[in-house]
Amino acid sequence: MLERSFVDLLPFAQVDRPPRVAFQAGIPSADDSFDKALSIESFYYYPDQGAALNELRRVLKPGGRFFILINLYKDNPYSLRWVQALQVPVHALSEAEYLQLIRERRFKQAEARRIPDDSPTPETYSGKWFSNAAELREFKRIGALLLTARKS
């Protein structure tokens, strides 16, 4: 049975756009509640990512697994251009720093995988995030970062 939590890791998000909202409480679920947890494009907003991982560890069942997918991380310098434009606090780490943070919380089988975007890239680029199509291609080649681990 697939259980879902409406709040995901929202308690650890902090948004500084009006109205200002900061969530401090934990996930309102019992210990050992979930087989899997998924976070997509949100983990870098959590000011205390270690506390968020601790809370994931608490609510995951033994053997439960989490998946964190992010495009904004230190190893993809093109994504770091977004930080100022987002106008909210962002806490981007490197792949190695994320793996260390995960392992420090006693998760097992911690892995990081790059997921490149192999969709077609136009010959010319006129958007605001990249100087040219070559930069866009390199951003896509570096890819998103998928972090995963198991609770022992």
ABEGO torsion letter per residue (X at the ends): XBBBBAAEAAAABBBABOBBBBBABBBBBBBGABABBBBBGAAAABABAAAAAAAAAAABBBGBBBBBBBABBAABAAAAAAAAAAGBBBBBBBAAAAAAAAAAAGBBGBBBBBBBBABBBBABBABAABABAAAAAAAAAAEBBBBBBBBX
